[in-house]
Amino acid sequence: MSTLKNKVQLIGNVGNEPEITNLDSGKKVAKFSIATNESYKDSKGEKVTNTQWHNIVAWGKIAEIVEKYVGKGKEVALEAN
């Protein structure tokens, strides 16, 4: 039996200051959104940009890194399995 796995890679800009929550266990959770853009030329040769928003949740050590380094407007690269 095989197991399917998904891998996601996103590069985009942070849309809001991360919301950091301190859990009773002492761990942290960071919530924020990023925007990714896709640009292309339509049939008239005009540039069209589509923006998609992604809600991100980071836990533990990653949340601590987010708290320290990530802010609104910064470009970030994310990878998740």
PATOR-767608 format. One record per atom (N, C-alpha, C, O, CB): residue number from 1; atom name; x, y, z. Coordinates in pm, whole numbers. Each point is the difference from the previous one (the first is absolute). Glycine has a CB too. Example, Ala and Ser with C-alpha at 12.3 -4.5 7.8 and 13.67 -1.06 7.14 Angstrom:
BEGIN
+------+------+--------+--------+--------+
| resi | name |     c1 |     c2 |     c3 |
+------+------+--------+--------+--------+
|    1 |    N |   1319 |   -569 |    780 |
|    1 |   CA |    -89 |    119 |      0 |
|    1 |    C |     90 |    120 |      0 |
|    1 |    O |    104 |     -2 |     66 |
|    1 |   CB |   -293 |   -115 |     59 |
|    2 |    N |    154 |    222 |   -197 |
|    2 |   CA |     82 |    119 |      6 |
|    2 |    C |    -77 |    109 |     73 |
|    2 |    O |     51 |    111 |     17 |
|    2 |   CB |     67 |   -174 |   -232 |
+------+------+--------+--------+--------+
//
This chain:
BEGIN
+------+------+--------+--------+--------+
| resi | name |     c1 |     c2 |     c3 |
+------+------+--------+--------+--------+
|    1 |    N |     84 |   -117 |      0 |
|    1 |   CA |    -84 |    117 |      0 |
|    1 |    C |     89 |    124 |      0 |
|    1 |    O |     94 |     10 |     80 |
|    1 |   CB |   -279 |   -135 |     42 |
|    2 |    N |    157 |    218 |   -210 |
|    2 |   CA |     80 |    122 |     -6 |
|    2 |    C |    -71 |    114 |     73 |
|    2 |    O |   -123 |      3 |     11 |
|    2 |   CB |    222 |    -77 |   -231 |
|    3 |    N |    -19 |    164 |    268 |
|    3 |   CA |    -53 |    117 |     70 |
|    3 |    C |     23 |    122 |    -88 |
|    3 |    O |    111 |     22 |    -48 |
|    3 |   CB |    -67 |   -126 |    276 |
|    4 |    N |   -148 |    182 |   -248 |
|    4 |   CA |     13 |    123 |    -78 |
|    4 |    C |     41 |    113 |     92 |
|    4 |    O |    -49 |     12 |    112 |
|    4 |   CB |   -124 |    -91 |   -276 |
|    5 |    N |    264 |    162 |    115 |
|    5 |   CA |     43 |    117 |     76 |
|    5 |    C |     -9 |    121 |    -90 |
|    5 |    O |     25 |     -8 |   -120 |
|    5 |   CB |    128 |   -131 |    266 |
|    6 |    N |   -188 |    250 |    -87 |
|    6 |   CA |     -2 |    127 |    -71 |
|    6 |    C |    110 |     88 |     54 |
|    6 |    O |     33 |     -3 |    118 |
|    6 |   CB |   -280 |    -16 |   -158 |
|    7 |    N |    304 |     98 |    -50 |
|    7 |   CA |    102 |     97 |     39 |
|    7 |    C |    -43 |    133 |    -58 |
|    7 |    O |    -36 |      9 |   -117 |
|    7 |   CB |    223 |   -184 |    126 |
|    8 |    N |   -184 |    279 |     74 |
|    8 |   CA |    -42 |    133 |    -43 |
|    8 |    C |    116 |     96 |     15 |
|    8 |    O |     67 |      3 |    103 |
|    8 |   CB |   -306 |    -50 |    -36 |
|    9 |    N |    263 |    126 |   -171 |
|    9 |   CA |     99 |    107 |      6 |
|    9 |    C |    -69 |    129 |    -41 |
|    9 |    O |    -63 |      7 |   -106 |
|    9 |   CB |    256 |   -166 |     55 |
|   10 |    N |   -182 |    261 |    135 |
|   10 |   CA |    -60 |    129 |    -29 |
|   10 |    C |    103 |    110 |     19 |
|   10 |    O |     77 |     -3 |     96 |
|   10 |   CB |   -303 |    -82 |    -24 |
|   11 |    N |    227 |    181 |   -162 |
|   11 |   CA |     80 |    121 |     16 |
|   11 |    C |    -97 |    115 |    -17 |
|   11 |    O |    -67 |     12 |   -103 |
|   11 |   CB |    285 |   -120 |     16 |
|   12 |    N |   -224 |    194 |    187 |
|   12 |   CA |    -94 |    111 |     -6 |
|   12 |    C |     30 |    104 |    105 |
|   12 |    O |    101 |     -5 |     69 |
|   12 |   CB |   -272 |   -149 |   -159 |
|   13 |    N |     79 |    249 |    101 |
|   13 |   CA |     16 |    110 |     94 |
|   13 |    C |    -99 |    -14 |    115 |
|   13 |    O |   -117 |    -33 |    -19 |
|   13 |   CB |    197 |    181 |   -166 |
|   14 |    N |    -30 |   -120 |    306 |
|   14 |   CA |    -81 |    -10 |    121 |
|   14 |    C |   -103 |    113 |     -1 |
|   14 |    O |     35 |    117 |    -21 |
|   14 |   CB |    157 |   -223 |    151 |
|   15 |    N |   -318 |     72 |   -108 |
|   15 |   CA |   -109 |     97 |     -8 |
|   15 |    C |    -34 |     68 |    131 |
|   15 |    O |    -63 |    106 |      0 |
|   15 |   CB |    -23 |   -239 |   -183 |
|   16 |    N |    125 |     75 |    294 |
|   16 |   CA |    -34 |     57 |    131 |
|   16 |    C |    108 |    -37 |    100 |
|   16 |    O |     73 |    -97 |    -20 |
|   16 |   CB |   -321 |     85 |    -32 |
|   17 |    N |    256 |     88 |    160 |
|   17 |   CA |     95 |    -36 |    105 |
|   17 |    C |    -41 |   -135 |     58 |
|   17 |    O |   -119 |    -21 |     27 |
|   17 |   CB |    166 |    266 |     27 |
|   18 |    N |     46 |   -336 |    -35 |
|   18 |   CA |    -35 |   -130 |     56 |
|   18 |    C |    -66 |     12 |    138 |
|   18 |    O |     42 |     81 |     83 |
|   18 |   CB |    148 |   -181 |   -210 |
|   19 |    N |   -292 |     19 |    148 |
|   19 |   CA |    -68 |     -7 |    130 |
|   19 |    C |     65 |   -115 |     77 |
|   19 |    O |    -10 |   -116 |    -40 |
|   19 |   CB |   -213 |    209 |    -53 |
|   20 |    N |    288 |    -59 |    203 |
|   20 |   CA |     72 |   -100 |     80 |
|   20 |    C |    -82 |    -34 |    123 |
|   20 |    O |    -45 |     89 |     73 |
|   20 |   CB |    268 |     -3 |   -156 |
|   21 |    N |   -243 |   -215 |    106 |
|   21 |   CA |    -73 |    -48 |    118 |
|   21 |    C |     93 |    -88 |     82 |
|   21 |    O |     65 |    -90 |    -54 |
|   21 |   CB |   -288 |    100 |    -68 |
|   22 |    N |    229 |     17 |    252 |
|   22 |   CA |     78 |    -84 |     92 |
|   22 |    C |    -93 |   -103 |     62 |
|   22 |    O |    -97 |     35 |     67 |
|   22 |   CB |    260 |    154 |    -18 |
|   23 |    N |   -135 |   -316 |    -73 |
|   23 |   CA |    -83 |   -107 |     53 |
|   23 |    C |     36 |    -31 |    145 |
|   23 |    O |    109 |     33 |     46 |
|   23 |   CB |   -131 |   -128 |   -278 |
|   24 |    N |    -69 |     31 |    302 |
|   24 |   CA |     24 |    -40 |    140 |
|   24 |    C |    122 |    -91 |     12 |
|   24 |    O |     66 |     -3 |    104 |
|   24 |   CB |   -311 |     24 |    -59 |
|   25 |    N |    274 |    -94 |   -150 |
|   25 |   CA |    115 |    -92 |      0 |
|   25 |    C |    134 |     72 |    -11 |
|   25 |    O |    106 |    -60 |     15 |
|   25 |   CB |   -254 |   -112 |   -118 |
|   26 |    N |    142 |    304 |     77 |
|   26 |   CA |    123 |     77 |    -18 |
|   26 |    C |     39 |     17 |   -146 |
|   26 |    O |     88 |     79 |    -32 |
|   26 |   CB |    -15 |   -160 |    252 |
|   27 |    N |   -138 |      6 |   -309 |
|   27 |   CA |     28 |     11 |   -143 |
|   27 |    C |    -76 |    119 |    -58 |
|   27 |    O |    -94 |     52 |     60 |
|   27 |   CB |    132 |   -301 |    -76 |
|   28 |    N |      5 |    290 |   -104 |
|   28 |   CA |    -63 |    113 |    -68 |
|   28 |    C |    -66 |    -47 |   -129 |
|   28 |    O |     38 |   -101 |    -59 |
|   28 |   CB |    131 |    258 |    158 |
|   29 |    N |   -268 |    -79 |   -141 |
|   29 |   CA |    -66 |    -19 |   -129 |
|   29 |    C |      1 |    135 |    -69 |
|   29 |    O |    -34 |    102 |     61 |
|   29 |   CB |   -113 |   -294 |     24 |
|   30 |    N |    184 |    195 |   -213 |
|   30 |   CA |     -1 |    123 |    -78 |
|   30 |    C |    -99 |    -16 |   -115 |
|   30 |    O |      2 |   -101 |    -71 |
|   30 |   CB |    239 |    151 |    132 |
|   31 |    N |   -328 |     50 |    -79 |
|   31 |   CA |    -96 |     -1 |   -110 |
|   31 |    C |     19 |    128 |    -81 |
|   31 |    O |      9 |    109 |     55 |
|   31 |   CB |   -175 |   -248 |     78 |
|   32 |    N |    172 |    122 |   -266 |
|   32 |   CA |     13 |    115 |    -89 |
|   32 |    C |    -43 |    -42 |   -140 |
|   32 |    O |    -24 |   -118 |    -25 |
|   32 |   CB |    213 |    215 |    165 |
|   33 |    N |   -198 |     -1 |   -230 |
|   33 |   CA |    -37 |    -32 |   -138 |
|   33 |    C |    109 |     48 |    -94 |
|   33 |    O |     72 |     96 |     28 |
|   33 |   CB |   -317 |    -80 |     29 |
|   34 |    N |    257 |    -85 |   -170 |
|   34 |   CA |     90 |     46 |   -105 |
|   34 |    C |    -75 |      5 |   -132 |
|   34 |    O |    -93 |    -78 |    -24 |
|   34 |   CB |    294 |    -18 |    146 |
|   35 |    N |   -158 |    188 |   -208 |
|   35 |   CA |    -58 |     15 |   -132 |
|   35 |    C |    100 |    -50 |   -104 |
|   35 |    O |    117 |     37 |      3 |
|   35 |   CB |   -256 |    162 |     73 |
|   36 |    N |     91 |   -283 |   -166 |
|   36 |   CA |     82 |    -43 |   -114 |
|   36 |    C |    -64 |     56 |   -126 |
|   36 |    O |   -123 |      8 |    -10 |
|   36 |   CB |    199 |   -221 |    129 |
|   37 |    N |      7 |    252 |   -213 |
|   37 |   CA |    -49 |     62 |   -123 |
|   37 |    C |     40 |    -80 |   -122 |
|   37 |    O |    110 |    -55 |     -8 |
|   37 |   CB |    -97 |    278 |    118 |
|   38 |    N |   -105 |   -228 |   -206 |
|   38 |   CA |     26 |    -61 |   -130 |
|   38 |    C |    -29 |    107 |   -104 |
|   38 |    O |   -110 |     55 |     -3 |
|   38 |   CB |     52 |   -293 |     84 |
|   39 |    N |    155 |    267 |   -167 |
|   39 |   CA |    -19 |    102 |   -103 |
|   39 |    C |     12 |    -63 |   -138 |
|   39 |    O |     81 |    -90 |    -23 |
|   39 |   CB |      9 |    268 |    178 |
|   40 |    N |   -172 |   -128 |   -248 |
|   40 |   CA |      6 |    -46 |   -138 |
|   40 |    C |    -60 |    108 |    -89 |
|   40 |    O |    -61 |     95 |     49 |
|   40 |   CB |     46 |   -339 |     22 |
|   41 |    N |     34 |    228 |   -202 |
|   41 |   CA |    -60 |     94 |    -95 |
|   41 |    C |   -124 |    -64 |    -60 |
|   41 |    O |      2 |   -116 |    -41 |
|   41 |   CB |    223 |    220 |    -11 |
|   42 |    N |   -332 |    -27 |     48 |
|   42 |   CA |   -125 |    -52 |    -56 |
|   42 |    C |      5 |      7 |   -153 |
|   42 |    O |    102 |     35 |    -58 |
|   42 |   CB |   -228 |     38 |    265 |
|   43 |    N |     14 |   -106 |   -272 |
|   43 |   CA |     -5 |     -5 |   -146 |
|   43 |    C |     23 |    137 |    -64 |
|   43 |    O |     33 |      8 |   -118 |
|   43 |   CB |   -189 |   -200 |    138 |
|   44 |    N |    138 |    300 |     57 |
|   44 |   CA |     23 |    135 |    -51 |
|   44 |    C |    142 |     47 |     28 |
|   44 |    O |     38 |    112 |    -35 |
|   44 |   CB |   -280 |    -61 |     69 |
|   45 |    N |    322 |   -137 |     30 |
|   45 |   CA |    137 |     36 |     33 |
|   45 |    C |     15 |     80 |    127 |
|   45 |    O |    108 |     50 |     31 |
|   45 |   CB |    -65 |    -54 |   -270 |
|   46 |    N |   -153 |     18 |    314 |
|   46 |   CA |      4 |     76 |    125 |
|   46 |    C |     37 |    -92 |    117 |
|   46 |    O |    -42 |   -116 |      6 |
|   46 |   CB |   -131 |    277 |    -97 |
|   47 |    N |    251 |   -106 |    182 |
|   47 |   CA |     44 |    -78 |    116 |
|   47 |    C |   -117 |    -18 |     97 |
|   47 |    O |    -70 |     95 |     35 |
|   47 |   CB |    306 |     -8 |    -61 |
|   48 |    N |   -255 |   -211 |     69 |
|   48 |   CA |   -103 |    -35 |     98 |
|   48 |    C |     69 |    -66 |    119 |
|   48 |    O |     83 |    -89 |    -18 |
|   48 |   CB |   -263 |     60 |   -163 |
|   49 |    N |    146 |     73 |    301 |
|   49 |   CA |     58 |    -59 |    121 |
|   49 |    C |   -111 |    -58 |     86 |
|   49 |    O |    -95 |     70 |     35 |
|   49 |   CB |    288 |     92 |    -41 |
|   50 |    N |   -180 |   -290 |     39 |
|   50 |   CA |    -93 |    -65 |     92 |
|   50 |    C |     71 |    -20 |    133 |
|   50 |    O |    113 |    -49 |      5 |
|   50 |   CB |   -235 |    -68 |   -195 |
|   51 |    N |     56 |    156 |    298 |
|   51 |   CA |     56 |    -15 |    134 |
|   51 |    C |    -80 |   -104 |     76 |
|   51 |    O |   -123 |      4 |      1 |
|   51 |   CB |    205 |    235 |     -1 |
|   52 |    N |    -11 |   -331 |     65 |
|   52 |   CA |    -65 |    -98 |     88 |
|   52 |    C |     54 |     19 |    140 |
|   52 |    O |    120 |     20 |     20 |
|   52 |   CB |   -150 |   -186 |   -210 |
|   53 |    N |    -61 |    159 |    287 |
|   53 |   CA |     38 |     14 |    141 |
|   53 |    C |      4 |   -138 |     66 |
|   53 |    O |    -87 |    -83 |    -24 |
|   53 |   CB |    -14 |    314 |     33 |
|   54 |    N |    202 |   -252 |     74 |
|   54 |   CA |     20 |   -127 |     69 |
|   54 |    C |     10 |     27 |    150 |
|   54 |    O |     81 |     82 |     43 |
|   54 |   CB |     36 |   -183 |   -245 |
|   55 |    N |   -198 |     32 |    280 |
|   55 |   CA |      6 |     12 |    146 |
|   55 |    C |    102 |   -100 |     52 |
|   55 |    O |     -8 |   -120 |    -30 |
|   55 |   CB |   -234 |    196 |     44 |
|   56 |    N |    338 |    -28 |     63 |
|   56 |   CA |    111 |    -81 |     48 |
|   56 |    C |     -7 |    -13 |    152 |
|   56 |    O |    -30 |     97 |     70 |
|   56 |   CB |    172 |    -22 |   -264 |
|   57 |    N |   -115 |   -195 |    244 |
|   57 |   CA |     10 |    -25 |    144 |
|   57 |    C |    133 |    -70 |     24 |
|   57 |    O |     28 |   -104 |    -59 |
|   57 |   CB |   -283 |     88 |     89 |
|   58 |    N |    337 |     74 |     57 |
|   58 |   CA |    130 |    -58 |     35 |
|   58 |    C |      2 |    -31 |    149 |
|   58 |    O |    -55 |     76 |     81 |
|   58 |   CB |    170 |     51 |   -267 |
|   59 |    N |    -53 |   -239 |    223 |
|   59 |   CA |      1 |    -47 |    138 |
|   59 |    C |    142 |     -8 |     54 |
|   59 |    O |     96 |    -14 |    -76 |
|   59 |   CB |   -304 |   -115 |     32 |
|   60 |    N |    222 |    139 |    175 |
|   60 |   CA |    126 |    -27 |     69 |
|   60 |    C |    115 |     88 |    -44 |
|   60 |    O |    -11 |    123 |     -4 |
|   60 |   CB |    -66 |   -353 |     28 |
|   61 |    N |    190 |    165 |    -59 |
|   61 |   CA |    122 |     74 |    -38 |
|   61 |    C |    -23 |     87 |   -122 |
|   61 |    O |     53 |    111 |     -9 |
|   61 |   CB |     85 |   -295 |    104 |
|   62 |    N |   -216 |    134 |   -190 |
|   62 |   CA |    -28 |     79 |   -120 |
|   62 |    C |    -78 |    126 |     38 |
|   62 |    O |     26 |    107 |    -55 |
|   62 |   CB |    -27 |   -316 |    -88 |
|   63 |    N |    -93 |    198 |    235 |
|   63 |   CA |    -76 |    117 |     47 |
|   63 |    C |     93 |    102 |     65 |
|   63 |    O |    -19 |    120 |    -15 |
|   63 |   CB |   -184 |   -264 |     49 |
|   64 |    N |    303 |     96 |     38 |
|   64 |   CA |     97 |     91 |     63 |
|   64 |    C |     81 |     75 |   -106 |
|   64 |    O |     28 |    119 |     15 |
|   64 |   CB |    -14 |   -273 |    184 |
|   65 |    N |     23 |     85 |   -307 |
|   65 |   CA |     72 |     64 |   -110 |
|   65 |    C |    -89 |    104 |    -67 |
|   65 |    O |     45 |    111 |    -31 |
|   65 |   CB |     91 |   -320 |     -5 |
|   66 |    N |   -263 |    173 |     13 |
|   66 |   CA |    -95 |     94 |    -59 |
|   66 |    C |    -11 |    125 |     87 |
|   66 |    O |      4 |    112 |    -51 |
|   66 |   CB |   -133 |   -303 |    -53 |
|   67 |    N |    114 |    172 |    234 |
|   67 |   CA |    -14 |    113 |     92 |
|   67 |    C |    120 |     94 |     -9 |
|   67 |    O |    -15 |    122 |      8 |
|   67 |   CB |   -121 |   -267 |    145 |
|   68 |    N |    254 |     89 |   -171 |
|   68 |   CA |    123 |     80 |      1 |
|   68 |    C |     27 |     69 |   -134 |
|   68 |    O |     50 |    113 |     -2 |
|   68 |   CB |     40 |   -270 |    172 |
|   69 |    N |   -120 |     91 |   -281 |
|   69 |   CA |     45 |     49 |   -130 |
|   69 |    C |   -107 |     40 |   -101 |
|   69 |    O |     29 |     73 |    -94 |
|   69 |   CB |    162 |   -215 |    135 |
|   70 |    N |   -314 |     97 |    -23 |
|   70 |   CA |   -102 |     21 |   -103 |
|   70 |    C |    -88 |    119 |     37 |
|   70 |    O |    -44 |     14 |    114 |
|   70 |   CB |     45 |   -260 |   -168 |
|   71 |    N |    -27 |    332 |    -45 |
|   71 |   CA |    -87 |    115 |     22 |
|   71 |    C |    -76 |     34 |   -127 |
|   71 |    O |     31 |    -50 |   -108 |
|   71 |   CB |    127 |    137 |    280 |
|   72 |    N |   -258 |     -3 |   -157 |
|   72 |   CA |    -85 |     40 |   -112 |
|   72 |    C |     86 |     56 |   -114 |
|   72 |    O |     88 |     83 |     21 |
|   72 |   CB |   -277 |    -33 |    138 |
|   73 |    N |    162 |    -98 |   -281 |
|   73 |   CA |     68 |     48 |   -119 |
|   73 |    C |    127 |    -75 |    -35 |
|   73 |    O |     49 |     13 |   -113 |
|   73 |   CB |   -144 |    203 |    165 |
|   74 |    N |    150 |   -294 |     39 |
|   74 |   CA |    123 |    -73 |    -29 |
|   74 |    C |    -27 |   -115 |    -95 |
|   74 |    O |   -106 |    -63 |      4 |
|   74 |   CB |    196 |    125 |    221 |
|   75 |    N |      7 |    -89 |   -312 |
|   75 |   CA |    -10 |   -116 |    -88 |
|   75 |    C |     50 |   -122 |     75 |
|   75 |    O |    105 |      4 |     64 |
|   75 |   CB |    -74 |    140 |   -271 |
|   76 |    N |   -106 |   -253 |    199 |
|   76 |   CA |     38 |   -123 |     67 |
|   76 |    C |    -11 |   -117 |    -97 |
|   76 |    O |    -77 |      3 |    -96 |
|   76 |   CB |     -1 |     90 |    317 |
|   77 |    N |    156 |   -196 |   -193 |
|   77 |   CA |     -8 |   -126 |    -73 |
|   77 |    C |    -36 |   -107 |    102 |
|   77 |    O |     66 |    -13 |    103 |
|   77 |   CB |    105 |     86 |   -280 |
|   78 |    N |   -276 |   -149 |    149 |
|   78 |   CA |    -48 |   -103 |     91 |
|   78 |    C |     -1 |   -135 |    -71 |
|   78 |    O |    -25 |     -9 |   -120 |
|   78 |   CB |   -116 |    178 |    242 |
|   79 |    N |    170 |   -272 |    -45 |
|   79 |   CA |     -8 |   -136 |    -52 |
|   79 |    C |    -61 |    -88 |    107 |
|   79 |    O |     39 |      7 |    116 |
|   79 |   CB |    162 |     28 |   -267 |
|   80 |    N |   -294 |   -118 |    111 |
|   80 |   CA |    -66 |    -89 |     97 |
|   80 |    C |    -27 |   -135 |    -66 |
|   80 |    O |    -22 |     -8 |   -121 |
|   80 |   CB |    -84 |    205 |    239 |
|   81 |    N |    108 |   -301 |    -37 |
|   81 |   CA |    -33 |   -135 |    -48 |
|   81 |    C |   -127 |    -44 |     69 |
|   81 |    O |    -48 |   -111 |    -24 |
|   81 |   CB |    291 |     53 |    -18 |
+------+------+--------+--------+--------+
//
